[in-house]
Amino acid sequence: MKIKKLLSKRGMFFVYHCFMYIVIYFSLQLIDKKGSKIWLISERSDEARDNGYHMFKYIRENYPDVKIYYVIQKNCRDRIKVENYGNVINFGSLKHILYYFLAERHISTHINGCYPNEKSYFILNKKFNINAKVVFLQHGITKDYIKGATKDFANLDLFVCGAYPEYNYVLENFGHPNEVVKYLGMARFDNLHDLTPGNKILLMPTFRMNLFVYFDDVIDEKMERDFIDSTYYKTYQSLINNHQLELILEKNNLELLFYPHYEIQRYLHLFKTNNERIIIADRNNYDIQALLKEAKLLITDYSSVYFDFAYMQKPIIYYQFDYEEYRKIHYNEGYFSYEETGFGPIVKTENDLLSNLVKIEENGFVMNDFYINRSKDFFNLNDENNRERNYRAILDL
């Protein structure tokens, strides 16, 4: 019964947006839109913590005359961060729909972001003449072949790359014109030069396509049972209850934060541990960049968050217990080789993971020179001017 009510509400929400799209679109044909010069910027509709937020903050502080507006849900936790700079629009509101049509720039960390409603966007955006320039800031370095980011699926005017090998790969394989793909550096990287060393280890695995759940979807008991039966759950549930790990954390006065991907957070309540030094981290309670800057070590599997860590030249362990299965169900492998260009050791078992953790601890939690040199080769741009380069490129469209 609850699901039927939810579906009914979603259906009404969709119909409302379709109707408002049509009314506003034809109304705007009667007025001159050329003087609007509005820029819309967004991340996920409930977040302000990535390249979108850092670009918005930078532009509001340094170019206050630019009419840039941040789109975000009304009651989400990150909203206060953007409200400090003004020009905030409620996601899905009438103003959002109006400004979507008026804007001359749609800027987002996600492909075709800034839309007021996902379903209505895909159906109606193709039917009407949306003249805004589309800017893809990205929310992570592209390392695999992502079909949804190719020219066939995404009509972009600017595709921002954060590393030189990534730039070459996207340019050669994604089908966008040369002038669209630019190596400018990621906006959020500008904030990674002022580190705040702490006592944390981050355990940050990405999601799996077979466990993928849209964040507003309802998880039922069967989905929970399937998740608990998965290799993914069993692997991490075992690790966060490992006694040897507990001793390592105790010896070094460390905390371990288990912070799974956005798409896995809905299952977070299923993970349990009695180790007081291990925190099962709800994304709503932590600023991810603050954690990255503070952490001594990152343990991940395939999450592109390791690029931020490598940019800071801090040690990384890749825990890839399911590599073959991951490749079958997830993105096709791209240019990045964990063996040949990765920034840390690759392990497949819990014991090997803990052995490498001890080695890094004995080395003072310092990335060794071998991986530092790889980091320098990968990030030709390592300064605090990424946001300015991004701003100039957007302005010049």
Stockholm file with secondary structure:
# STOCKHOLM 1.0

chainA/1-397         MKIKKLLSKRGMFFVYHCFMYIVIYFSLQLIDKKGSKIWLISERSDEARDNGYHMFKYIRENYPDVKIYYVIQKNCRDRIKVENYGNVINFGSLKHILYYFLAERHISTHINGCYPNEKSYFILNKKFNINAKVVFLQHGITKDYIKGATKDFANLDLFVCGAYPEYNYVLENFGHPNEVVKYLGMARFDNLHDLTPGNKILLMPTFRMNLFVYFDDVIDEKMERDFIDSTYYKTYQSLINNHQLELILEKNNLELLFYPHYEIQRYLHLFKTNNERIIIADRNNYDIQALLKEAKLLITDYSSVYFDFAYMQKPIIYYQFDYEEYRKIHYNEGYFSYEETGFGPIVKTENDLLSNLVKIEENGFVMNDFYINRSKDFFNLNDENNRERNYRAILDL
#=GR chainA/1-397 SS CHHHHHHHHHHHHHHHHHHHHHHHHHHHTTSCCTTCCEEEEESSTTCCSSHHHHHHHHHHHHCTTSEEEEEECTTCTTHHHHHTTSCEEETTSHHHHHHHHHCSEEEESSTTTTCSCHHHHHHHTTTSCCCCEEEECCSSCCCEECGGGSTTTCCCSEEEESSHHHHHHHHHHSCCCTTTEEECCCGGGGGGSSCCCCSEEEECCCCCGGGCCCTTSCCCHHHHHHHHTSHHHHHHHHHTTCHHHHHHHHHTTCEEEECCCGGGGGGGGGCCCCCTTEEECCGGGCCHHHHHHHCSEEEESSCTHHHHHHHTTCCEEEECTTHHHHHHHSCEECSCCHHHHCSSCEECSHHHHHHHHHHHHHTTSCCCHHHHHHHHHHCSCCSSCHHHHHHHHHHTC
#=GC SS_cons         CHHHHHHHHHHHHHHHHHHHHHHHHHHHTTSCCTTCCEEEEESSTTCCSSHHHHHHHHHHHHCTTSEEEEEECTTCTTHHHHHTTSCEEETTSHHHHHHHHHCSEEEESSTTTTCSCHHHHHHHTTTSCCCCEEEECCSSCCCEECGGGSTTTCCCSEEEESSHHHHHHHHHHSCCCTTTEEECCCGGGGGGSSCCCCSEEEECCCCCGGGCCCTTSCCCHHHHHHHHTSHHHHHHHHHTTCHHHHHHHHHTTCEEEECCCGGGGGGGGGCCCCCTTEEECCGGGCCHHHHHHHCSEEEESSCTHHHHHHHTTCCEEEECTTHHHHHHHSCEECSCCHHHHCSSCEECSHHHHHHHHHHHHHTTSCCCHHHHHHHHHHCSCCSSCHHHHHHHHHHTC
//
